[in-house]
Amino acid sequence: MTELKRTPLYPLYADYPDARCIDFGGWELPVQFSGIQKEHDAVRQQAGLFDVSHMGEFRVTGKFAEDFLQKMTTNDVSKLTDGQAQYSLMCYPDGGVVDDLLVYRITADQYMLVVNASNIDKDYEWLREHLVGDVLLENISNELALIALQGPNAVAVMNALGSYPEASELQPFHFASDVSVAGVKTLVSRTGYTGEDGFELYVLADQARDVWNALIAAGELFGLVPAGLGARDTLRFEARLPLYGQELSKTITPLEAGVGFFVKLTKEHFVGRNALLAQKTNGVPRKLVGIEMIDRGIPRTHYPVYADDKLIGEVTTGTQSPTLKRNLGLALIDAGYAELGTELWVEIRGKRLKAEVVKTPFYKRMPKE
């Protein structure tokens, strides 16, 4: 039996008697610290703190680093300036997704990529196989820990810590490389995976516990709680943010998944461009849609979806929304049935129950007045 990997923050889980860990892609990670509903509500209303140190980080450096990333990713890396981050995807030649990722431009010849934990080895090999020119690729995942602070009180928590007095000045999808957090040198970014405001803190692995404890202490007055994978999944689902292996995969293209905005077909060349251009021109055969159950039942991953008495797709993610208290799902279905209001049937434990196509995202943060 393969031993599960643990993050640098794993020893701190023992401080929470209700914490429950699961095997998540070979990592022993907390699905909850105090309860998924409680943690979900805290992020929507106050703030939550996530250990996401299982995510992978690569350093890409060299004279042709930008050219290399332009070839390997779907978004336009040339639009980035120093201190700016970008959501993007890597695709296979047939348009299927290798992974979705974040690209951080540190300087013109130095970038950091943040990739999904289950794809670290695969992504590294994919990139390494395509290296050209003066480009150095390094897997620095084991050197770093990653902590995500999310929720409407995230700025207040950072300010209370006194580490980044201008936290509110950091624009979305920007970062600062040399921030002192509890005396620890930290890269702080503002991206997020919950539908709420927040920050990501990248620190050296052996200093992560100091940063975590400082954030927990500073956040006590602002309702901050540690949050696990369960709440992370329900939060990103409500905001219609994709999860690799469910909404994105080697058999699901970015256009089918509804993230075509991050595919810049005006770029001259990137891996997968020809297939995606053809799909854009001819129309996608499948679309990812939001569904709501009309009959009583909760749609779950891989449940079959029917229309006109034929199988048209399957649920990719589904649950009872903790925020909205509605039974909702995302489903990849034949494009001809994707119009809002279309009646569908989801097979749940051998019975077909009525649902309909609804607008997404299910939840959208209201801007502060």
N, C-alpha and C positions, 0 to 999 in steps of 0.2 A: 504493500500500500504506500503510495507516494505521500510524503509528509507535506502538510499544507504550509504555504508561505505566510509569514506574519509581517505586519508593518512595524515601523519603529515605535508606534504608539500602542501596540498591542498590550504591553504591561499595564497601561492605564485603564484598560477595560475592567480590570478587577475592582476598580474603585466604584463600579456601578453594579449593585447586586442583581438588578433585573436585566442586565445586558445578556443578549443571546447571540452567539456566533453561528455562522453557517459556512459551508464550503461555497465560495463564489469564485468560479474559474480558477480553482487551485489555491485560493487565498482564504484564510480563516478570518472572516470579517463580521462585524456586528450587524445583524439585520435590524436590531433595535437596542436602545439603551433603557428606555422606560416605557415604551409602547409606541407603535407606529402612528396611531391617531394623535397622541399627545405631541409627538415630535413634528408631525406634519403641521398641526395647528400652530405650533410655536414658530415654525419658519414662515408661515403665512401671516402671523400676527405680531411676532416679536423677532426672534432670531434662533437659528440652529447652527451647530458646529459639527462638521463632517470630517472624519478621517478618510481621505481619498488618496492615501499614499501608495495604494496599489496601482494607480495610474502610471503609465510609462513616460519617460522623458528622453528625448534624443537631442544631442547638440550637433548642428550642421554648420560647418565653418569653411571658409575658403573663398577665393576670388570668384568662383562660379556658383556659390551657394544659392543665390537668387535664381539663376538660370536652371539649376538642378531642381529646385522646389517648384518653379513654374512648370517644368515638365512632369513632375510627379503628383501635383495637386490640381484640383479643379478650379479653385479660386485664383484671383489675380494677385500674386505675391508682390508684383511691382507697385501696387497701390499702397503698400505698407510703408510707414516711416518708423524711425527708431522709437521704441516704446509703445508700439501698437501691436495688437493681436488680431487674429483672423480665424474664423471658423472655416474649415475646408474639408475636402474628402480626397482620398486616393482611390483610383479605380483600376480595374483590370481592362485589357483591351476591348472586352465585350461590354463594358459599361457597368458591370457589377462592382460592388464596393469592397475594396481591401480593408478600409477603415475610415471612420471620420475622426477628425483631429483638430487641434488648435495649433496655429503657427504664430510664434512670437518673434518679432524682429528686434534683436538687441542692437546690432549695428548692420551696416550694409553687407558685411561678410560673416555675420554670426547670427544664427537663428536657434530657437528651441522649439521642438515639436512635442506636443503632449498627446499621447495615444492611449487607446483603451487597454486595460490591464491584460485581458485575455488575448490580445493581439500583439503584444510587445515583440515576441520572438519572430512572428510572421512578418510584422511590419518592418522590423530591422533587416531581415533577410531580403524582403522586397526592395527596400531602398538600396541596400548594399549591392544587389544584383544590377542596379541601374546607375550606379555611380559613374560619373564621367568627369574629366578635367581635374582642376584643382579644388576638390571637395573632400572634406574629412567628416565622416559620420561616426558619432560616438553614442553608445547607450549609457546614459548617466542615471538610469532609473534607480539603481541601488544607492546612489549618493544622496538622493533627495527624499524628503517627506513633503506631502501636500495636504494642507488643511483648508477647508472651504467654510467660510463664514457667510451665511445666507439669511436674508430676512429684512423687513423694513427697519429694524433697529441696528443693522450691521454698521452703518456709519457711526452711530452713537457709541457702539462698543469699541470701534477702532479709536475714536476720539478719546474715550474714557481711558484707554490704554496709554494714551499720550505718545503713541509710537508714530502715528501718521496724522498730525493735526489737520492736514488738508485732504483727508480721505474723500470728502465730498467733491473735491476738485479733480480727482482722478476720473476721467471720462470712461464710459463703457467701452470695453475692448481696447483699453490702454493699460499699461503697467509701469511700475517704477522698480528699478533693479536693486537699489541699495537702501532699503527702508530698515530702520532699527525697530524691531518689535521685541519688547522685553529684553533689550540688549543684544538681540540676535539679528544678524544680517539676513534680510528677507527680500525676495522678489514678490511684490504685491500686485496682483492684477484684478480687473473688475469685469468678469465675464458671467459665469453663473450657469447653473443647470437645474434651476428650480422654478423659474418664472418670477423670482424675486430679485431685489438688489442684493449685492454682496461682493465679497472679495475672496481671492485665492491666495494662499501664502505658501510659497516654496522656500523651504529651509533645508539646511544640511540635516541628514537623518539623525545624527547624534544630538541635535539641538531641538528636535521637534517637541519633546515633552515639555520643555520650558515654555515654548510658545503656546502650546495647547493650554497648559495650566494658567498662563497669564490671561489668555482670552476668556477662559471659563470664569476666572475671578473678576475680570473687568466687566463681563457680561451679566453678572448676577443681578444687578439693578435693572437690567433691560430684558429680563425674561429669557436669557440665552440658555438653551439646553443642548447637550450632545445628541446627535441624530445619526441613525443608521441607514443601511441600504434600503430598508422597507420604505421609509419616508422619502428617501432620495428618488425612488422609483415612482411613487404616487405623485410627488411634486412635479417631476419632469413630464410625467404622463399628462397631467392636467394642463400643462403648458404646451403640449404637443411637441416636446423635444424628443428626437429619436434615440433609441438605444440600439447599438450595434448587436446583431444577432436576432433582432426582432423587427424593427422598422427598416433596418439597413442590413445588407448581407451581400455575399458574392453573387447571389441570384436576384437581388433587388437593386435597381439603379437609383441614383439620386433623384431623377425626374419622376420615377414611379413613387418614391417616398415623399415627394412634395418639397424637396430642398433644392430645387433647380436654381433658385436665386444664387446659390453658392457655386454654381457651375458656369464659368465664364467661357462660353463657346466662341467669343470673339478673340480669345487667345489663339495664336497660330497653331500651337501644338501642345498637347498633354496626353498622357496615357489614358485611353478611353474616349478621347474627343470624337473620333469618327463615329463610333457606335452611338454616343449620346446625341450627336448632331443628327444622325439618321432617325433616332427615336423622337427628337424634338420636331423634325420635319414631318414624320409620318404619324405622330401621335403615340402616346404611351399606351400599351395594351392593358396595363393595370394602374390603379390609383389607390393611394392610401387615404382613407376617409375616416371621419369620426362617426360613430354609431351610438345610439341610445336605445336601450331596451324599452319596449312598450309593454311586453309581457314581463312577468316577474322572473328574474334570473340575472346572473352576473356573467358577462362574456369573459372568457379566459384565453390566454395565448394558445393558438393552434385550433381553437374551436372552429368547425366548418361554418361557412356563411353561404346561404342559398338565396336565389331569387328566381321567379318563374319556374320553380320546381327543379332548378339545376344548381350544381355547385359552382359558385363564382369566386371563391376565395376563402380566406381564413382570418381570424382575429390575430393581430400581432401582440397587442397588449390590451388588457381590460380589467376593470375593478369597479367597486362602488366608490365613487369619488369622495374622499374624506371631506373636501371643502363643500361640494355641491350636493352631496347625498343622492346622487343619481347613478344608475348603473350604466357605465359608459365604456366604450372601447375604441381602439384604432383597428381598422381592418384593411387588408390589401385585397382589393376585389377587381373584377373586370371593369374597365373604364366606362363601359356603357351603363353601369348602374351607380355611378358616383354622384349623380345630381342630388342636391339637398332635398330631403323629403321622400326619397325613394324608399319603398318598403322592402325590407330584407328579413331573412329568417336565420337565426343563429341556433345551431344544434348544441344543446346543453344536456349532457347525460342522456342522450338518445332521443330527446324531444326537440322539435323545432319551435323556437319561440320568436315572436315578432319583435322586430327592431326597425329603426329608420336611420337614414343618413342625416347627420346634423353638422352644424358649423363647428370648426375648430379654430384656434385653441379653445378648450373647454373653459379655461381660466386665463384671465389676462389681468395683470397688475394694474391698478388704477394709479395714474400719476399723482404725486403729492401736490396739494394746492400751494 
